[in-house]
Amino acid sequence: MASRDRSWQLPESEVTPEALYRSRRRFLRGALAAAALPLTGCLPNEEESVATTPPLDRWWAEGSGGVPLNDRYPAGRAVTPEETATTINNYYELALSRNGPVTLADRLVTRPWTVEVTGLVERPLTLDVDALIARFTLEERIYRQRCVEGWAITVPWLGFPLRSLLDLVSPLASATHVRFVSGFDAEVMEGAAILSDYPWPYHEGLTIAEAAHDLTFLSVGMYGRVLPNQNGAPLRLNVPWKWGYKSIKSIVRIELTDREPPTLWNTVAPSRYDFVSNVDPSSLSVPWSQQREFLLPDGPYAATELYNGYGAWVADLYR
């Protein structure tokens, strides 16, 4: 097999030392334990520009030894600064600009929050999000994310594989796809008011094989903290080998079905955004080149890899 071009890979000297990255999280956990925070306790922001995160819940504060890192899928890139990943993101129903969601995020109410898992399953459930999260063992995974707009980030997410939730509800043999629906609040979502002809709420979908793949991750936190509103609190999907719009935010409903579900971007512009939406540098789905991506916040550019660099684990899904 021919060797792949690795010109995108940063030298080891540019990767943030693991000890430095971990030390802040150990400090935060130690502070939590010392203060014995109640359910309403919360951590102060490290940067004024980062929106306030929801209160830390007991299931988070009482973790012994922290959340373990699962390094089975190395990102091969330095972690994006937290301030960048929490202030530059797309959340079109909230705001149309990339730096708009963080300025409006405090308007969103993400607790209490109910998640429904329904459709072609043996054991459908409807639970408060914290009761749902408490059923799973949390872990950290560092994933690349590639936006179809041309920018890329690398983020340490905290959560659990979607497959664990599917195992809990037991899909029926007839289930072929999984549909996801976001929460929607017309009173605060300024972007949705501007794009009033779009089929809100935001909705996405995967095949059952994609959903059950170990890489497919439900995130409840990032950078060692509870997920900020602008990044999809309290529960979001991460599918790192697909364009970023497939990783739906603020999930309220997961439905297993026996047919390919409509998705928002495929409905709005089917010639540009197909259902599968795998990262592909030769993609003609948009009228600009996808050969390169800009690594936020300050570059450099890197070559875009098929499946966003995760082909060794997911290519067999498409043969």
C-alpha positions in Angstrom: 0.0 0.0 0.0 1.4 3.4 -0.9 2.3 5.6 2.0 -0.1 8.6 2.6 1.1 12.1 2.4 1.7 13.4 6.0 2.5 17.0 5.2 -0.5 18.1 7.3 1.0 16.6 10.5 2.4 19.1 13.0 5.9 18.4 14.4 6.0 16.9 17.9 7.5 20.2 19.2 4.3 22.1 18.5 2.0 19.7 20.4 0.9 21.1 23.8 2.6 19.0 26.5 0.1 16.6 28.0 1.2 17.4 31.6 0.5 21.1 31.0 -2.9 20.3 29.5 -3.8 17.9 32.3 -2.6 20.1 35.2 -5.5 22.6 34.9 -8.1 19.8 35.0 -6.5 18.3 38.1 -6.5 21.7 39.8 -10.2 22.2 39.0 -11.1 18.7 40.3 -9.1 19.4 43.5 -10.9 22.6 44.0 -14.3 20.9 43.6 -13.4 18.2 46.1 -12.1 20.8 48.7 -15.2 23.0 48.4 -17.7 20.1 48.4 -19.8 22.0 45.9 -23.6 21.5 46.2 -25.7 20.9 43.1 -25.9 24.6 42.4 -22.2 25.2 42.6 -20.3 26.4 39.5 -16.8 27.2 38.4 -15.9 30.8 37.4 -14.9 31.4 33.8 -11.2 31.4 32.8 -11.8 34.0 30.1 -14.4 36.7 30.1 -15.3 36.0 26.5 -16.4 32.5 27.2 -20.1 32.1 28.0 -21.1 30.8 31.4 -21.4 27.1 31.6 -24.4 25.4 33.5 -23.9 24.5 37.1 -21.8 21.4 37.8 -24.0 18.5 38.7 -23.1 15.9 41.4 -22.4 13.2 38.9 -19.7 15.4 37.5 -18.2 16.7 40.7 -17.9 13.4 42.5 -16.0 11.5 39.8 -13.0 9.7 41.3 -9.8 10.3 39.5 -11.4 12.4 36.8 -12.6 11.3 33.4 -10.2 8.8 31.7 -8.7 9.6 28.2 -9.5 7.1 25.5 -6.6 7.5 23.1 -7.6 4.7 20.7 -8.2 7.3 17.9 -5.2 9.7 17.9 -6.0 13.1 16.4 -2.4 13.8 15.3 -2.8 17.5 15.9 -2.5 19.9 18.8 -5.6 20.6 20.8 -7.3 23.9 19.7 -7.3 26.6 22.4 -10.4 26.4 24.5 -11.3 30.0 24.0 -11.3 29.5 20.2 -13.4 26.3 20.2 -16.0 27.9 22.5 -16.3 31.3 20.8 -16.1 30.3 17.1 -18.7 27.8 16.1 -21.8 27.4 13.9 -25.2 27.3 15.5 -27.3 28.7 12.7 -30.7 28.6 14.5 -29.1 30.8 17.2 -27.0 33.2 15.1 -25.7 33.2 11.5 -22.2 34.4 12.2 -19.5 32.1 13.6 -18.9 34.3 16.6 -22.5 35.1 17.2 -23.7 32.0 19.2 -21.4 32.7 22.2 -22.9 36.2 22.6 -26.5 34.7 22.7 -25.8 31.4 24.4 -26.9 32.6 27.9 -30.4 33.0 26.6 -30.7 29.2 26.1 -32.2 27.1 28.9 -30.5 23.8 29.0 -31.5 22.6 32.5 -34.0 21.0 33.0 -33.8 19.1 29.8 -35.5 15.9 28.6 -34.2 13.4 26.1 -36.5 10.9 24.3 -35.2 7.8 22.6 -38.0 6.2 20.6 -39.0 4.5 17.4 -38.0 0.9 16.5 -36.6 -0.1 19.9 -37.6 -2.7 22.5 -37.2 -0.3 25.4 -38.0 3.3 24.5 -37.2 5.8 27.2 -37.7 9.4 28.2 -35.4 10.8 30.8 -34.0 14.0 32.3 -30.6 14.5 30.6 -28.7 14.1 33.9 -30.5 10.9 34.8 -29.6 9.6 31.3 -25.9 10.6 31.6 -25.7 8.9 35.0 -26.3 5.6 33.4 -23.0 5.7 31.4 -19.3 5.8 32.2 -17.8 9.0 30.9 -14.6 9.2 29.0 -12.6 11.8 27.1 -11.8 11.7 23.4 -9.8 14.1 21.4 -11.4 14.5 18.0 -10.8 16.5 14.9 -13.7 18.5 13.5 -13.9 19.7 9.9 -16.4 22.4 8.8 -17.5 22.4 5.2 -16.7 26.2 5.3 -13.0 25.2 5.3 -11.9 25.6 8.9 -10.9 22.8 11.4 -10.5 22.4 15.1 -9.3 19.6 17.5 -11.3 19.3 20.7 -11.2 17.1 23.9 -14.8 16.0 24.3 -16.2 14.2 27.3 -19.1 11.8 27.0 -19.9 8.2 26.0 -20.3 6.2 22.7 -23.8 6.4 21.1 -23.6 2.7 20.8 -23.9 2.4 24.6 -27.3 4.2 24.4 -28.4 2.0 21.6 -27.5 -1.1 23.6 -29.7 0.3 26.4 -32.8 0.7 24.3 -32.2 -2.4 22.1 -32.9 -1.5 18.4 -35.3 -3.8 16.6 -33.9 -5.8 13.6 -36.0 -3.6 11.3 -34.1 -0.4 12.3 -31.9 0.9 9.6 -31.3 4.5 10.5 -31.2 6.9 13.5 -32.8 10.3 13.4 -31.8 13.2 15.7 -33.7 16.4 16.6 -32.4 19.5 18.3 -34.2 21.5 20.9 -35.8 24.7 19.6 -36.8 28.0 21.2 -38.2 30.4 18.7 -38.1 33.3 21.2 -34.3 33.3 21.5 -33.1 31.8 18.2 -32.5 34.8 16.1 -30.9 32.9 13.2 -34.0 30.7 12.8 -36.1 33.9 12.6 -34.0 35.1 9.7 -34.0 31.7 8.0 -37.7 31.3 8.6 -38.2 29.2 5.5 -35.8 26.5 6.8 -37.4 23.3 8.3 -36.6 23.9 12.0 -35.9 22.4 14.4 -32.5 21.2 13.3 -32.5 17.5 12.4 -29.9 15.0 11.2 -29.5 11.3 10.6 -27.1 8.4 10.4 -27.3 4.8 9.2 -27.6 2.3 12.1 -24.1 1.1 11.2 -22.7 4.6 11.5 -24.5 5.3 14.7 -23.3 2.0 16.3 -19.7 2.7 15.3 -17.4 3.2 18.3 -16.2 6.6 17.0 -19.7 8.0 17.1 -19.8 9.9 20.4 -22.4 11.7 22.5 -20.7 14.6 24.2 -21.7 16.3 27.5 -18.6 18.2 28.1 -15.4 19.6 26.6 -12.0 20.7 28.0 -12.8 19.0 31.3 -15.9 21.1 31.9 -19.7 20.9 31.3 -20.6 21.5 27.7 -21.2 25.3 27.0 -24.5 26.2 25.5 -23.0 27.5 22.3 -21.3 24.2 21.7 -24.5 22.2 22.0 -25.4 21.7 25.7 -26.5 19.6 27.3 -26.1 16.7 24.8 -24.6 16.8 21.3 -23.4 14.3 18.7 -19.8 14.0 17.4 -19.2 12.1 14.2 -15.6 13.1 13.5 -15.2 11.6 10.0 -18.2 13.6 8.6 -18.6 17.3 7.9 -19.3 19.3 11.1 -23.0 19.9 10.4 -23.7 16.2 10.9 -22.7 16.6 14.6 -26.1 17.9 15.8 -26.3 20.0 18.9 -28.7 20.2 21.9 -30.4 16.8 21.2 -34.0 16.3 22.5 -35.0 13.3 20.5 -33.3 10.2 19.0 -35.5 8.0 16.9 -34.7 4.7 15.2 -36.5 4.2 11.9 -36.6 1.8 9.0 -35.9 4.5 6.3 -33.4 7.3 5.6 -34.6 10.3 7.5 -34.6 13.8 6.0 -31.9 16.1 7.3 -32.0 19.9 7.4 -29.1 20.7 5.0 -30.0 17.9 2.6 -33.6 19.3 2.5 -32.4 22.9 2.0 -29.7 22.2 -0.6 -29.8 18.6 -1.7 -27.3 19.1 -4.6 -24.7 20.4 -2.1 -25.3 18.4 1.0 -25.9 14.7 0.6 -27.2 12.4 3.4 -23.8 10.7 4.0 -21.7 13.8 4.1 -18.3 12.2 4.7 -15.3 14.5 4.7 -13.8 14.2 1.2 -11.2 16.5 -0.2 -12.5 15.9 -3.8 -16.1 16.8 -2.7 -18.0 18.8 -5.3 -20.9 19.4 -2.9 -20.0 23.1 -2.5 -18.6 25.6 -5.0 -15.3 26.0 -3.3 -12.3 23.7 -2.9 -12.1 21.3 0.0 -8.5 20.3 -0.7 -7.2 22.3 2.3 -8.4 23.4 5.7 -7.5 26.2 8.0 -6.5 25.2 11.5 -8.1 27.6 13.9 -7.2 30.0 15.4 -4.1 31.1 13.5 -3.3 28.4 10.9 -1.5 26.9 9.2 -3.4 25.3 6.4 -3.4 21.6 6.2 -4.3 19.1 3.5 -7.8 17.7 4.0 -7.8 13.9 4.4 -10.6 11.5 3.3 -12.8 10.7 6.2 -11.0 13.6 8.1 -8.1 11.2 8.8 -10.3 8.4 10.3 -10.4 6.2 7.3 -8.5 3.4 9.0 -11.5 2.9 11.3 -14.5 3.8 9.1 -13.7 3.1 5.4 -15.2 -0.4 5.7 -18.6 1.2 6.3 -18.7 2.4 2.7 -17.2 -0.5 0.7 
